[in-house]
Amino acid sequence: MKSILYKVSFLSNGKLYELHARSVAPSEVWGFTAISELVFDAPGDSLVIDPTEERLREEFANTRVLHLPLHTIARIEEVKVRAQLSIREAASGEKVTLFPLPPPKSR
């Protein structure tokens, strides 16, 4: 049996987080949704290390169930394929850069 995969987008501290999970259900806490069985790439599965994925893996490493307030959830999608995770600025939608970039070269 193929397990269902959800992409959950939610607001936290002025950022829009996107995570993948195997389980989304009403929480036992009124006004919350329970997100569990978070899905990340296994370390070493890829030659390229995604700093966003690493940050999210570290932030939610010990999370068994994430109880999100209903008003913070932007969307929940049932997806066929796991996509790249992201953290975006909530106001602009721009991706958050998790590592310093060199300044642009002047011409």
C-alpha positions as CSV (number, residue, x, y, z in Angstrom):
1,M,0.0,0.0,0.0
2,K,1.4,3.4,-1.0
3,S,1.4,5.9,1.9
4,I,-0.1,9.3,1.4
5,L,2.2,12.4,1.4
6,Y,1.1,15.9,2.4
7,K,2.8,19.2,1.8
8,V,1.9,21.5,4.7
9,S,2.5,25.3,4.4
10,F,2.2,27.3,7.7
11,L,3.3,30.6,9.2
12,S,5.8,30.8,12.0
13,N,7.6,33.9,13.2
14,G,7.0,35.9,10.0
15,K,8.1,33.0,7.8
16,L,6.1,30.6,5.6
17,Y,7.4,27.0,6.3
18,E,6.8,24.1,3.9
19,L,7.1,20.6,5.3
20,H,6.2,17.1,4.1
21,A,4.3,14.7,6.4
22,R,2.6,11.3,6.2
23,S,-0.2,12.2,8.7
24,V,-2.5,15.2,9.0
25,A,-5.4,15.0,11.4
26,P,-7.5,17.1,13.8
27,S,-5.6,17.7,17.0
28,E,-6.8,16.7,20.4
29,V,-6.2,20.3,21.3
30,W,-9.2,22.5,20.1
31,G,-8.4,24.8,17.2
32,F,-5.2,22.9,16.2
33,T,-4.2,20.5,13.5
34,A,-1.8,17.6,14.2
35,I,1.0,17.1,11.7
36,S,3.1,13.9,12.3
37,E,5.5,11.6,10.6
38,L,7.5,14.5,9.1
39,V,9.5,13.4,5.9
40,F,13.0,14.6,5.2
41,D,15.7,13.2,2.9
42,A,18.0,10.9,4.8
43,P,21.4,12.5,5.4
44,G,23.8,11.3,2.6
45,D,21.0,10.6,0.1
46,S,22.1,13.4,-2.1
47,L,25.5,14.7,-3.2
48,V,24.2,18.3,-2.8
49,I,23.3,19.4,0.7
50,D,20.3,21.7,0.9
51,P,20.8,24.1,3.8
52,T,17.0,24.7,4.1
53,E,16.4,21.0,4.5
54,E,19.2,20.7,7.1
55,R,17.8,23.6,9.1
56,L,14.3,22.2,9.1
57,R,15.6,18.7,10.0
58,E,17.5,20.2,12.9
59,E,14.6,22.4,14.0
60,F,12.1,19.5,14.0
61,A,14.5,16.6,14.9
62,N,12.7,15.7,18.1
63,T,9.2,16.5,17.0
64,R,6.8,13.6,17.3
65,V,3.6,15.6,16.5
66,L,3.5,19.2,15.4
67,H,0.3,20.9,16.7
68,L,-0.4,23.9,14.5
69,P,-3.0,26.5,15.2
70,L,-5.6,26.5,12.4
71,H,-5.1,30.2,11.6
72,T,-1.4,29.6,10.9
73,I,-2.0,27.0,8.2
74,A,-1.8,28.5,4.7
75,R,-2.5,25.2,2.9
76,I,-2.4,21.4,3.0
77,E,-1.8,19.6,-0.2
78,E,-1.9,15.8,-0.9
79,V,1.1,15.4,-3.3
80,K,2.4,12.6,-5.4
81,V,6.1,13.5,-5.2
82,R,8.1,15.1,-2.5
83,A,9.4,18.5,-3.6
84,Q,12.2,20.7,-2.2
85,L,11.4,22.2,1.2
86,S,11.4,25.9,1.7
87,I,11.2,28.7,4.2
88,R,9.9,32.0,2.7
89,E,9.4,35.5,4.0
90,A,5.6,35.6,4.7
91,A,5.1,39.2,3.3
92,S,7.1,39.0,0.1
93,G,7.2,35.2,-0.6
94,E,10.9,35.4,-1.2
95,K,13.0,32.4,-0.1
96,V,15.0,32.9,3.0
97,T,18.8,32.5,2.4
98,L,20.2,30.4,5.2
99,F,23.9,31.0,4.5
100,P,25.7,34.2,3.7
101,L,26.2,35.0,0.0
102,P,29.2,37.0,-1.3
103,P,28.3,40.5,-2.3
104,P,27.7,41.0,-6.0
105,K,30.7,41.8,-8.1
106,S,30.8,45.4,-9.5
107,R,31.6,45.7,-13.1
